[in-house]
């Protein structure tokens, strides 16, 4: 026993280990709470950064969008005025709506189209017109003019809106890649025209309100020194709280600046860090930055803050929590060690008594001593061991007697069934009529099934679960026995039987049902001396079991079974649901029944 303690540790050391393990949740809670505070603080600042960057990004997009919208709208309004003036000259402006749309003289329409195509929209923009059926009736690209584009964007969207501003991606026939474009459109119902002015968004970068952008930049504050800025690919600050128009290279080494700027443009969006020299001195401090690329301007919009501004309070929280955790651990360990020392000796005695009992010596008892709680524990342990010793002896004797009686009963039942089979064999030898012989053979097969169940019980007792046995081996043996008893017919036997556990009674009823069905299948071909297919499947479906027997004759048709009434009775006994099917070349008998329901 001392050797066992030296290998596994003493009760005292185990108790200390248990206490230390019980202390782990406290330490984990302190560490987790500190870590959660750290994550929440960092997440909050990152959320602020992302929000500021996203707001600034959206603001720049809105400034560009508003500028483009206003410009294109003015161009479309000029075009509409030209068309309206032409309608007035032709006396078509005041026609009632019922007469819309009207057609202009070809010469006038051609003159209008040429006039619109001659106007400039931005640097490379243009006018174009479509009709409500999607036909592009004029366009500077001759490959598009005259074609129907109703299934292509943006024409598909224009046919739905007819008026207003729209952003889209477009590739002319002479361009390799689509680009970001914007258009403004107005519908002229008198002619069924949708007149549009369009240009590339990037051409309008120079007209956005940079003063409004800088005012927004100056209003963004994160912590004590956090701010937002906009920088271009050359490293010049487009907008910055105090470095507007300056080159960022003056505040960090050139190689580091090139590396971080390349990362901005390569990744397009994300979080990065770099060391930045403060304007008030030469000290370099770590900055965390959230950046986002603006493709229309080829700019980077970013929001940054100094890490030490949030790291300092978080470090204080971490240090304070760890200090409290350490002091609490020291105090708790001291208290536990003192308590363990005072009661460890008596706990070891109790443990030794339980170890001897677990080794099989139920007569072992613990010496009663120590504090009141320990004495009560010793008395309870001794009382428990005494009752356990008495109960274990009684249970062992009872189990042994029951096992003996059960084996005796099964043995006698098996012998009685064998005696009945012998009597049937004797009776069969003295019977002259074929009908009587057949009746005795059927009875013989039925009793054989019962005998096989009890024989299987005695041979597979170690594999049983309670009073249940695996039905697979039993059915395979029983089917072979049935087939061999009909030696005048050649049988093609196919078995697919799951390892399902059946009670003894369910096994008997199931075996008798299988016997009746297989015998009927074999007898259906006994006269012609033909071979017969016996395909048996027992499938586990959870709470139910499905038994299917298929043969290549019509033996299982409704009313054709020789023992129809017996089959119905057996099916009802096992609470089964029967389904029969006759098909070309054979028939099938299928029954579903519960496994756990008493028969």
C-alpha positions as CSV (number, residue, x, y, z in Angstrom):
1,X,0.0,0.0,0.0
2,X,2.9,2.4,0.8
3,X,4.3,1.6,-2.6
4,X,0.9,2.5,-4.2
5,X,0.9,5.9,-2.4
6,X,4.5,6.6,-3.5
7,X,3.5,6.0,-7.1
8,X,0.2,8.0,-7.1
9,X,1.1,10.6,-4.4
10,X,-0.1,10.9,-0.8
11,X,-3.5,11.9,0.3
12,X,-2.0,15.1,1.5
13,X,-0.3,15.9,-1.8
14,X,-3.5,15.0,-3.7
15,X,-5.6,17.2,-1.5
16,X,-3.2,20.1,-2.2
17,X,-3.3,19.4,-5.9
18,X,-7.1,19.4,-5.8
19,X,-7.2,22.7,-4.0
20,X,-4.8,24.1,-6.5
21,X,-7.0,22.9,-9.3
22,X,-10.0,24.4,-7.6
23,X,-8.1,27.7,-7.6
24,X,-7.7,27.5,-11.3
25,X,-11.2,28.8,-12.1
26,X,-10.5,31.8,-10.0
27,X,-7.3,32.5,-11.7
28,X,-8.9,31.9,-15.1
29,X,-11.7,34.2,-14.2
30,X,-9.3,37.0,-13.3
31,X,-7.2,36.4,-16.4
32,X,-10.2,36.1,-18.6
33,X,-11.8,39.3,-17.3
34,X,-8.5,41.1,-17.8
35,X,-8.2,39.7,-21.3
36,X,-11.9,40.6,-22.1
37,X,-11.3,44.2,-20.9
38,X,-8.2,44.3,-23.1
39,X,-10.1,42.9,-26.1
40,X,-13.1,45.2,-25.6
41,X,-10.9,48.3,-25.3
42,X,-9.0,47.3,-28.4
43,X,-12.2,46.4,-30.2
44,X,-13.8,49.7,-29.2
45,X,-10.9,51.7,-30.6
46,X,-10.7,49.6,-33.7
47,X,-14.5,50.1,-34.2
48,X,-14.0,53.9,-33.7
49,X,-11.2,53.8,-36.3
50,X,-13.2,51.8,-38.8
51,X,-16.2,54.0,-38.3
52,X,-14.2,57.2,-38.8
53,X,-12.5,55.7,-41.8
54,X,-15.8,54.5,-43.3
55,X,-17.5,57.8,-42.6
56,X,-14.6,59.7,-44.3
57,X,-14.6,57.3,-47.2
58,X,-18.4,57.7,-47.6
59,X,-18.0,61.5,-47.3
60,X,-15.5,61.7,-50.1
61,X,-17.7,59.4,-52.2
62,X,-20.7,61.7,-51.4
63,X,-18.7,64.8,-52.3
64,X,-17.7,63.2,-55.6
65,X,-21.2,61.9,-56.3
66,X,-22.9,65.3,-55.6
67,X,-20.4,67.1,-57.8
68,X,-20.9,64.6,-60.6
69,X,-24.6,64.6,-60.2
70,X,-24.8,68.4,-60.3
71,X,-22.6,68.6,-63.3
72,X,-24.3,65.9,-65.4
73,X,-27.7,67.2,-64.4
74,X,-26.8,70.7,-65.8
75,X,-25.7,69.1,-69.0
76,X,-28.9,67.0,-69.4
77,X,-31.0,70.1,-68.7
78,X,-29.2,72.0,-71.5
79,X,-29.9,69.1,-73.9
80,X,-33.5,68.9,-72.9
81,X,-33.9,72.6,-73.5
82,X,-32.5,72.2,-77.0
83,X,-34.9,69.4,-77.8
84,X,-37.9,71.3,-76.3
85,X,-37.0,74.4,-78.4
86,X,-37.0,72.2,-81.5
87,X,-40.5,70.8,-80.6
88,X,-41.8,74.4,-80.2
89,X,-40.4,75.4,-83.5
90,X,-42.3,72.5,-85.1
91,X,-45.5,73.3,-83.2
92,X,-45.3,69.9,-81.4
93,X,-44.8,71.2,-77.8
94,X,-48.5,71.7,-77.0
95,X,-49.9,68.4,-78.4
96,X,-52.1,66.4,-76.0
97,X,-50.6,63.4,-74.3
98,X,-52.9,61.1,-76.4
99,X,-50.8,62.0,-79.5
100,X,-47.5,61.3,-77.9
101,X,-44.9,60.2,-78.9
102,X,-44.5,62.1,-82.1
103,X,-41.8,61.8,-84.8
104,X,-39.5,64.6,-85.8
105,X,-38.6,65.2,-89.5
106,X,-35.5,63.2,-90.3
107,X,-33.5,66.3,-91.1
108,X,-34.4,68.0,-87.8
109,X,-33.7,64.8,-85.7
110,X,-30.3,64.4,-87.4
111,X,-29.5,68.0,-86.7
112,X,-30.5,67.6,-83.1
113,X,-28.4,64.5,-82.7
114,X,-25.3,66.0,-84.3
115,X,-25.7,69.1,-82.1
116,X,-25.9,66.9,-78.9
117,X,-23.0,64.8,-80.0
118,X,-20.9,67.9,-80.5
119,X,-21.2,69.0,-76.8
120,X,-18.4,68.0,-74.4
121,X,-19.3,66.3,-71.1
122,X,-16.3,66.4,-68.8
123,X,-13.1,65.4,-70.6
124,X,-14.3,62.4,-72.5
125,X,-18.1,62.2,-71.7
126,X,-20.9,62.4,-74.2
127,X,-24.7,62.5,-74.8
128,X,-26.6,59.5,-76.0
129,X,-30.3,58.7,-76.4
130,X,-32.5,55.6,-76.0
131,X,-36.1,54.8,-76.6
132,X,-38.4,53.0,-74.3
133,X,-37.9,49.7,-76.3
134,X,-34.2,49.9,-75.4
135,X,-33.0,51.0,-78.8
136,X,-30.0,53.3,-78.7
137,X,-30.9,55.7,-81.5
138,X,-27.8,57.9,-81.1
139,X,-24.4,57.3,-79.5
140,X,-20.8,58.4,-80.4
141,X,-19.8,54.7,-80.7
142,X,-21.1,53.6,-84.2
143,X,-21.1,50.0,-83.0
144,X,-23.6,50.8,-80.3
145,X,-25.7,53.4,-82.1
146,X,-28.8,51.7,-83.6
147,X,-28.5,48.6,-81.5
148,X,-31.0,47.4,-78.9
149,X,-29.4,47.3,-75.4
150,X,-32.5,46.7,-73.2
151,X,-31.0,43.6,-71.6
152,X,-27.7,45.3,-70.8
153,X,-26.9,47.6,-67.9
154,X,-27.3,50.6,-67.6
155,X,-30.0,50.6,-70.3
156,X,-32.0,48.0,-68.4
157,X,-32.0,50.2,-65.3
158,X,-32.7,53.4,-67.3
159,X,-35.8,51.8,-68.8
160,X,-37.1,51.4,-65.3
161,X,-36.1,54.8,-63.8
162,X,-36.2,57.1,-66.9
163,X,-35.2,60.1,-64.8
164,X,-32.4,60.7,-62.3
165,X,-28.8,59.8,-61.5
166,X,-27.2,56.4,-62.0
167,X,-23.7,55.0,-61.4
168,X,-22.5,51.9,-63.3
169,X,-19.5,50.2,-65.0
170,X,-19.2,50.4,-68.7
171,X,-16.8,49.3,-71.5
172,X,-17.0,50.9,-74.9
173,X,-16.2,48.8,-77.9
174,X,-12.7,50.4,-78.1
175,X,-11.9,49.8,-74.4
176,X,-10.3,46.8,-72.8
177,X,-11.7,47.0,-69.2
178,X,-14.9,48.5,-67.9
179,X,-14.6,51.7,-65.8
180,X,-16.7,53.5,-63.2
181,X,-19.1,55.9,-65.0
182,X,-22.0,58.0,-64.0
183,X,-25.0,59.4,-66.0
184,X,-27.9,61.7,-65.5
185,X,-31.0,61.1,-67.6
186,X,-34.3,62.8,-68.4
187,X,-37.3,61.4,-70.2
188,X,-38.9,63.4,-73.0
189,X,-42.3,61.8,-73.4
190,X,-43.3,63.8,-76.5
191,X,-40.6,61.9,-78.4
192,X,-40.2,58.8,-76.2
193,X,-36.6,59.7,-75.7
194,X,-34.4,59.1,-72.6
195,X,-31.7,61.7,-73.0
196,X,-28.5,60.9,-71.0
197,X,-25.3,62.7,-70.3
198,X,-22.5,60.4,-69.1
199,X,-18.8,60.6,-68.2
200,X,-16.2,58.7,-66.1
201,X,-16.3,59.6,-62.4
202,X,-12.5,60.0,-62.1
203,X,-12.7,63.0,-64.4
204,X,-14.5,65.0,-61.7
205,X,-12.0,64.5,-58.8
206,X,-10.8,68.1,-59.1
207,X,-14.2,69.7,-58.6
208,X,-15.0,68.2,-55.2
209,X,-15.2,70.5,-52.1
210,X,-11.8,69.9,-50.4
211,X,-12.6,72.5,-47.8
212,X,-15.5,70.5,-46.5
213,X,-13.3,67.4,-46.5
214,X,-10.7,69.2,-44.4
215,X,-13.3,70.5,-42.0
216,X,-14.5,66.9,-41.4
217,X,-10.9,65.7,-40.9
218,X,-10.2,68.3,-38.3
219,X,-13.4,67.3,-36.4
220,X,-12.4,63.6,-36.0
221,X,-10.7,62.9,-32.6
222,X,-9.8,59.5,-31.2
223,X,-8.4,59.6,-27.7
224,X,-5.8,62.3,-27.0
225,X,-3.8,62.2,-30.3
226,X,-5.9,60.1,-32.7
227,X,-7.1,61.7,-36.0
228,X,-8.0,60.9,-39.6
229,X,-6.1,61.9,-42.8
230,X,-6.1,61.5,-46.6
231,X,-2.8,60.7,-48.5
232,X,-2.1,60.2,-52.1
233,X,0.2,57.8,-53.9
234,X,3.1,60.3,-53.8
235,X,2.9,60.5,-50.0
236,X,1.5,64.0,-49.9
237,X,-1.3,64.7,-47.3
238,X,-4.4,65.8,-49.2
239,X,-6.1,66.4,-45.8
240,X,-4.5,66.3,-42.3
241,X,-5.2,68.1,-39.0
242,X,-1.8,69.9,-39.1
243,X,0.2,68.4,-42.0
244,X,-2.0,69.4,-44.9
245,X,0.0,69.6,-48.2
246,X,3.2,68.2,-46.5
247,X,5.2,65.1,-47.4
248,X,4.9,62.2,-44.9
249,X,8.5,61.2,-45.6
250,X,9.7,63.9,-43.1
251,X,8.2,62.0,-40.2
252,X,9.4,58.4,-40.7
253,X,12.4,56.7,-42.5
254,X,12.0,56.6,-46.3
255,X,12.2,52.8,-46.5
256,X,9.5,52.4,-43.8
257,X,7.3,55.0,-45.5
258,X,7.6,53.2,-48.9
259,X,6.8,49.9,-47.3
260,X,3.7,51.1,-45.4
261,X,2.4,53.1,-48.4
262,X,2.8,50.0,-50.7
263,X,0.9,48.0,-48.2
264,X,-1.9,50.5,-48.2
265,X,-2.3,50.4,-51.9
266,X,-1.7,46.6,-52.2
267,X,-4.3,45.5,-49.6
268,X,-6.8,48.3,-50.3
269,X,-8.3,48.0,-46.8
270,X,-7.2,46.8,-43.4
271,X,-5.3,47.6,-40.2
272,X,-1.6,48.3,-40.0
273,X,1.0,49.8,-37.6
274,X,4.0,52.0,-38.0
275,X,6.3,54.3,-35.9
276,X,5.6,58.0,-36.4
277,X,7.8,61.0,-35.3
278,X,5.8,63.5,-33.4
279,X,5.8,67.1,-34.8
280,X,7.0,68.4,-31.4
281,X,10.1,66.4,-31.2
282,X,12.2,63.5,-32.5
283,X,10.5,60.8,-30.4
284,X,8.9,58.0,-32.5
285,X,5.7,56.4,-31.2
286,X,3.8,53.4,-32.4
287,X,0.6,54.1,-34.3
288,X,-2.3,51.9,-35.2
289,X,-4.0,52.8,-38.4
290,X,-7.2,51.7,-40.2
291,X,-7.0,52.5,-44.0
292,X,-9.2,52.2,-47.0
293,X,-8.5,52.9,-50.7
294,X,-10.6,55.3,-52.8
295,X,-10.1,54.1,-56.4
296,X,-11.8,57.1,-58.0
297,X,-9.2,59.4,-56.5
298,X,-6.3,57.0,-56.1
299,X,-6.2,58.2,-52.5
300,X,-5.9,56.4,-49.1
301,X,-8.2,57.6,-46.3
302,X,-7.0,56.5,-42.9
303,X,-7.7,56.9,-39.2
304,X,-4.8,56.5,-36.7
305,X,-4.1,56.7,-32.9
306,X,-1.1,56.3,-30.7
307,X,-1.0,52.8,-29.1
308,X,0.4,53.9,-25.8
309,X,-2.6,56.2,-25.2
310,X,-4.8,53.1,-24.7
311,X,-2.1,50.7,-23.8
312,X,-1.1,52.5,-20.6
313,X,-4.4,52.2,-18.8
314,X,-4.9,48.6,-20.0
315,X,-1.5,47.7,-18.7
316,X,-2.4,49.2,-15.3
317,X,-5.6,47.1,-15.2
318,X,-3.6,44.0,-16.2
319,X,-1.0,44.6,-13.5
320,X,-3.6,45.2,-10.8
321,X,-5.6,42.1,-11.7
322,X,-2.5,39.9,-11.8
323,X,-1.3,41.3,-8.4
324,X,-4.7,40.7,-6.8
325,X,-4.8,37.2,-8.3
326,X,-1.3,36.4,-6.9
327,X,-2.0,37.8,-3.4
328,X,-5.3,35.9,-3.3
329,X,-3.6,32.7,-4.4
330,X,-0.9,33.0,-1.7
331,X,-3.5,33.6,1.1
332,X,-5.7,30.8,-0.1
333,X,-2.8,28.4,-0.4
334,X,-1.7,29.2,3.1
335,X,-5.1,28.6,4.6
336,X,-5.6,25.4,2.7
337,X,-2.2,24.1,3.6
338,X,-2.8,24.7,7.3
339,X,-6.3,23.0,7.1
340,X,-4.8,20.1,5.2
341,X,-2.0,19.6,7.7
342,X,-4.5,19.4,10.6
343,X,-6.9,16.8,9.0
344,X,-4.6,15.1,6.4
345,X,-3.5,12.4,8.8
346,X,-7.0,11.2,9.5
347,X,-8.0,11.5,5.8
348,X,-5.2,9.2,4.9
349,X,-6.5,6.6,7.4
350,X,-10.0,6.8,5.8
351,X,-8.4,6.6,2.3
352,X,-6.4,3.5,3.2
353,X,-9.6,1.8,4.5
354,X,-11.4,2.6,1.3
355,X,-8.4,1.4,-0.8
356,X,-8.5,-1.9,1.1
357,X,-12.2,-2.2,0.5
358,X,-11.8,-1.4,-3.2
359,X,-9.2,-4.1,-3.4
360,X,-11.8,-6.6,-2.2
361,X,-11.4,-6.5,1.6
362,X,-14.8,-5.3,2.6
363,X,-14.1,-6.1,6.2
364,X,-11.7,-3.1,6.3
365,X,-12.5,-0.3,8.7
366,X,-11.1,3.1,9.4
367,X,-9.8,4.2,12.9
368,X,-12.1,6.9,14.3
369,X,-10.3,10.0,15.5
370,X,-9.5,13.6,14.8
371,X,-11.9,16.6,14.7
372,X,-15.6,16.1,15.0
373,X,-16.3,16.3,11.3
374,X,-13.5,13.7,10.6
375,X,-14.9,11.4,13.3
376,X,-18.4,11.6,11.7
377,X,-16.8,10.9,8.3
378,X,-15.0,7.9,9.7
379,X,-18.2,6.5,11.3
380,X,-20.1,7.0,8.1
381,X,-17.4,5.3,6.0
382,X,-17.3,2.3,8.4
383,X,-21.1,2.1,8.4
384,X,-21.1,2.2,4.7
385,X,-18.4,-0.5,4.4
386,X,-20.3,-2.7,6.8
387,X,-23.6,-2.4,4.9
388,X,-21.8,-2.9,1.6
389,X,-20.2,-6.1,2.9
390,X,-23.6,-7.4,4.0
391,X,-25.4,-6.4,0.9
392,X,-22.7,-7.7,-1.4
393,X,-22.7,-11.1,0.2
394,X,-26.5,-11.3,-0.1
395,X,-26.5,-10.2,-3.7
396,X,-23.8,-12.6,-4.7
397,X,-25.7,-15.5,-3.1
398,X,-29.0,-14.5,-4.7
399,X,-27.5,-14.0,-8.1
400,X,-25.8,-17.3,-8.0
401,X,-29.1,-19.0,-7.0
402,X,-31.0,-17.2,-9.8
403,X,-28.4,-18.1,-12.3
404,X,-28.5,-21.8,-11.3
405,X,-32.3,-21.8,-11.5
406,X,-32.4,-20.1,-14.9
407,X,-30.0,-22.6,-16.4
408,X,-32.0,-25.4,-14.9
409,X,-35.3,-24.1,-16.4
410,X,-33.7,-23.5,-19.8
411,X,-32.2,-26.9,-19.7
412,X,-35.5,-28.6,-18.8
413,X,-37.4,-26.6,-21.4
414,X,-34.9,-27.6,-24.0
415,X,-35.0,-31.3,-23.0
416,X,-38.8,-31.2,-23.0
417,X,-38.9,-29.8,-26.5
418,X,-36.4,-32.4,-27.7
419,X,-38.6,-35.1,-26.1
420,X,-41.7,-33.6,-28.0
421,X,-39.7,-33.7,-31.2
422,X,-38.8,-37.3,-30.6
423,X,-42.4,-38.2,-30.0
424,X,-43.4,-36.4,-33.2
425,X,-40.7,-38.4,-35.1
426,X,-42.1,-41.6,-33.7
427,X,-45.6,-40.7,-34.5
428,X,-44.6,-39.7,-38.1
429,X,-43.2,-43.1,-38.7
430,X,-46.5,-44.7,-38.0
431,X,-48.7,-42.4,-40.0
432,X,-49.9,-43.5,-43.4
433,X,-51.6,-40.5,-44.9
434,X,-49.6,-37.8,-46.6
435,X,-51.8,-35.1,-45.0
436,X,-50.9,-36.3,-41.5
437,X,-47.2,-36.6,-42.3
438,X,-47.2,-33.0,-43.6
439,X,-49.0,-31.8,-40.5
440,X,-46.5,-33.5,-38.2
441,X,-43.6,-32.1,-40.2
442,X,-45.0,-28.6,-39.9
443,X,-45.4,-29.1,-36.1
444,X,-41.9,-30.6,-36.0
445,X,-40.4,-27.5,-37.7
446,X,-42.3,-25.1,-35.4
447,X,-41.1,-26.8,-32.2
448,X,-37.6,-27.0,-33.7
449,X,-37.7,-23.2,-33.8
450,X,-38.6,-23.0,-30.1
451,X,-35.9,-25.4,-29.2
452,X,-33.3,-23.5,-31.2
453,X,-34.1,-20.3,-29.3
454,X,-33.4,-22.1,-25.9
455,X,-30.3,-23.7,-27.4
456,X,-29.1,-20.4,-28.6
457,X,-29.8,-18.9,-25.2
458,X,-27.6,-21.5,-23.5
459,X,-24.8,-21.2,-26.1
460,X,-24.6,-17.4,-26.2
461,X,-25.3,-16.4,-22.5
462,X,-22.1,-14.4,-22.3
463,X,-23.3,-12.3,-25.3
464,X,-26.8,-11.6,-24.0
465,X,-27.9,-8.2,-22.7
466,X,-30.4,-9.0,-19.9
467,X,-32.9,-11.5,-21.4
468,X,-32.2,-10.4,-25.0
469,X,-30.1,-12.3,-27.6
470,X,-28.8,-11.4,-31.0
471,X,-31.3,-12.7,-33.5
472,X,-28.9,-12.8,-36.5
473,X,-27.2,-16.1,-35.7
474,X,-30.5,-17.7,-34.6
475,X,-32.4,-16.8,-37.8
476,X,-29.5,-17.8,-40.0
477,X,-29.3,-21.2,-38.3
478,X,-33.1,-21.6,-38.3
479,X,-33.5,-20.7,-42.0
480,X,-30.8,-23.3,-42.8
481,X,-32.7,-25.9,-40.7
482,X,-36.0,-25.1,-42.5
483,X,-34.4,-25.3,-45.9
484,X,-32.7,-28.6,-45.1
485,X,-36.0,-30.2,-43.9
486,X,-37.3,-29.6,-47.5
487,X,-34.6,-31.7,-49.1
488,X,-36.7,-32.4,-52.2
489,X,-36.5,-28.8,-53.4
490,X,-33.3,-26.8,-54.4
491,X,-33.2,-23.4,-52.6
492,X,-31.3,-20.3,-53.4
493,X,-31.0,-18.7,-49.9
494,X,-30.0,-15.0,-49.5
495,X,-29.8,-13.6,-45.9
496,X,-29.4,-9.9,-45.0
497,X,-30.0,-9.8,-41.2
498,X,-28.9,-6.9,-38.9
499,X,-27.6,-7.7,-35.4
500,X,-30.8,-6.8,-33.6
501,X,-31.4,-7.9,-29.9
502,X,-34.8,-9.7,-29.4
503,X,-36.4,-11.0,-26.3
504,X,-36.9,-14.8,-26.0
505,X,-40.6,-14.6,-26.7
506,X,-40.2,-12.3,-29.7
507,X,-37.5,-14.6,-31.1
508,X,-39.9,-17.6,-30.9
509,X,-42.8,-15.8,-32.6
510,X,-40.5,-14.3,-35.2
511,X,-39.0,-17.7,-35.8
512,X,-42.4,-19.4,-36.2
513,X,-43.5,-16.6,-38.7
514,X,-40.3,-17.1,-40.7
515,X,-40.9,-20.9,-40.7
516,X,-44.5,-20.5,-42.1
517,X,-43.5,-18.1,-44.8
518,X,-40.4,-20.0,-46.0
519,X,-42.2,-23.3,-45.9
520,X,-45.0,-21.8,-48.0
521,X,-42.5,-20.5,-50.5
522,X,-40.8,-23.9,-50.8
523,X,-44.1,-25.8,-51.0
524,X,-45.2,-23.6,-53.8
525,X,-42.6,-25.2,-56.0
526,X,-42.4,-28.6,-54.5
527,X,-44.6,-30.3,-57.1
528,X,-42.6,-29.1,-60.2
529,X,-39.3,-29.8,-58.6
530,X,-38.1,-26.3,-59.4
531,X,-35.5,-24.3,-57.5
532,X,-36.9,-21.5,-55.2
533,X,-35.5,-18.2,-54.2
534,X,-35.6,-17.4,-50.4
535,X,-34.5,-13.8,-49.9
536,X,-34.7,-12.8,-46.2
537,X,-33.9,-9.3,-44.9
538,X,-34.2,-8.1,-41.3
539,X,-33.5,-4.4,-41.0
540,X,-33.1,-2.3,-37.8
541,X,-35.1,0.9,-38.2
542,X,-34.7,2.3,-34.7
543,X,-37.8,1.6,-32.6
544,X,-39.1,-0.8,-35.2
545,X,-37.8,-3.8,-37.2
546,X,-38.7,-4.6,-40.8
547,X,-38.8,-8.3,-41.8
548,X,-39.0,-8.9,-45.5
549,X,-39.1,-12.3,-47.2
550,X,-39.1,-12.4,-51.0
551,X,-39.6,-15.4,-53.3
552,X,-39.9,-16.1,-57.0
553,X,-43.4,-17.4,-56.8
554,X,-46.9,-16.1,-55.8
555,X,-46.8,-17.9,-52.5
556,X,-47.3,-14.7,-50.5
557,X,-50.4,-13.5,-52.3
558,X,-53.4,-12.6,-50.2
559,X,-55.3,-15.9,-49.4
560,X,-52.7,-18.2,-51.0
561,X,-50.7,-19.0,-47.8
562,X,-51.5,-22.5,-46.5
563,X,-51.5,-21.3,-42.9
564,X,-53.1,-17.9,-43.5
565,X,-54.8,-17.8,-40.2
566,X,-51.7,-18.8,-38.2
567,X,-49.6,-16.1,-40.0
568,X,-52.2,-13.5,-39.1
569,X,-52.2,-14.6,-35.5
570,X,-48.4,-14.5,-35.3
571,X,-48.4,-11.0,-36.9
572,X,-50.9,-9.8,-34.3
573,X,-48.9,-11.3,-31.5
574,X,-45.8,-9.2,-32.3
575,X,-47.9,-6.1,-33.0
576,X,-46.8,-6.1,-36.6
577,X,-48.1,-4.2,-39.7
578,X,-48.1,-6.5,-42.8
579,X,-47.7,-5.5,-46.4
580,X,-47.8,-8.0,-49.2
581,X,-46.9,-7.4,-52.8
582,X,-47.2,-9.7,-55.9
583,X,-45.1,-8.7,-58.9
584,X,-44.0,-10.2,-62.1
585,X,-41.9,-13.2,-61.2
586,X,-42.6,-13.4,-57.5
587,X,-44.1,-12.0,-54.3
588,X,-42.9,-10.3,-51.1
589,X,-44.1,-10.4,-47.5
590,X,-43.1,-7.5,-45.4
591,X,-43.9,-6.9,-41.7
592,X,-42.9,-4.0,-39.4
593,X,-43.1,-4.6,-35.6
594,X,-41.7,-2.9,-32.5
595,X,-38.7,-4.4,-30.7
596,X,-39.5,-3.2,-27.1
597,X,-43.2,-4.0,-27.0
598,X,-44.3,-7.1,-25.0
599,X,-45.7,-9.9,-27.2
